[in-house]
Amino acid sequence: MRIRHLLLAGLVAPLLAGCNDSMEAIDLSKVSNKVEYQLSGKIVEEMRKKGMATTSPIMLRIFKEEGVLEVWKAKADQRFDKIAEYKICAWSGRLGPKVKEGDRQAPEGFYQLTRANLNPNSKYYLAINTGYPNSYDRSLGRGGTNLMIHGACSSSGCYSMTDEQVLEIYALARDAFKGGQQTVQLQALPFRMTAENMARHRLSPHYDFWKMLKVGYDNFEVTKRPPEVNVCNKTYVFNQDTGGKGMSPSGACPAMSTPPALAAALSSYNAKYDKDYEAALRKYDNKVWYDPTEAERKAIVANLRKGKELAFAPTGTALEAGKLVSIEEYEAMLSGQAAKQTKGDVKKAETQLSSVGMAPKTDKKADAPAAPATTTVPVPTPNPNEPVATAAVEPAKKPFWKIW
């Protein structure tokens, strides 16, 4: 229990400090034109201090587990710095990618947003289509429609903010498009992909998918520039030089190489990560992170709904509702939910630990399930999903600038 408290203190505290600190109190009744809302003097002054033009490019980054949406913005040197951070009011499902229509999962992956993704006529104040499914999702036969970032604080597969938050996020995107940005990158990630977080989630059936996303996360952490994203062989690839050869999402990947300067920077970054990961494995020996259901997340913030409309449905964060448990406790919790899990996922995870000399130590041979099954949670009415005014079309791959 003490380990869990220390873990949560370390992970949650940074999020509580500075969340939404770009926002001043907004009285929506005094906003006459939400589409042309002008950003507050506070955030404009922050841009000036950081050497950002008000119309310079932006990038969006979402972390599900922490319940955070970040806006990063380009400085004069074309490197990005964080300009705003918001607590996500509601997101549905659990950690893991969206697979099909109706699974209540919010997307995870790398998405390119164009001006057409902005929906000024949303019934839920304002909305930005996430662009799901992208070419990676389609290569795997995944589908779903109308997955948004929108207001109203109610979600059925979306990332839902408060109306005040989405007003500011929409304005930041609008100004970037006015400045000439063609595509805004959205990185929708399960959590901050640190060595500690990856070790906590090492038994998840989504672990291999997350390792793939982590390559893009790492590229951004090293360069502070949105990575160039392509898909081949049903796999994301980032910042790869193909000598001018194109890529097919379902076809074989062409010969690729990482620019030497970037390769050197990533090598140094990964050497530290590997060391930190081994230390995290020792810390979490025979421990599993229980990823809470949406209902369990909602339970811890139930008081926030008091006095609000029925459709207002904050979900809380997975960090607050989840917990670190032993494999035996994990099995018991799943059994209580009448969940059925395969043995293969844990055996695969144990093989991964053994490969680095970190096989879990147990008193008995335990076949732990990899992750709890998704629990269906009633959706508040009305349903916040809706089409954008103009269908979002994934743009042709055209890097904003050459990175190296």
Buried (B, 14 or more C-beta within 10 A) or exposed (E): EEEBEEBBEEBBEEBEEEBBEBBEEBEEEEBEEBEEBEBBEEBEEBBEEBEBBBBBBBBBBBBBBBBBBBBBBBBEEEEBBBBBBBBBBBBBBBBBBBBEEEBBBBBBBBBBBBBBBBBBEBBBBBBBBBBBBBBBBBBEEBBBEBBBBBBBBBBBBBBBBBBBBBBBBBBBBBBBBEBEBBBBBBBBBBBBBBBBBBBBBBBBBBBEBBEBBBBBBBBBBBBBBBBBBBBBBBBBBBBBBBEEEEBBBEEEBBEBEBBEEBEEBBEEBBEEBEEBBBEBBEBBEBBBBBBBBBEBBBEBBEEBBEEEEEBBBBBBBBBBBBBBBBBBBBBEBBEEEEBEBEEEBBEBBBEBBEEEEBBBEBEEEBBBBBBBBBBEBEBBEBBBBBBBEEEBEBEEBEEBEEBE
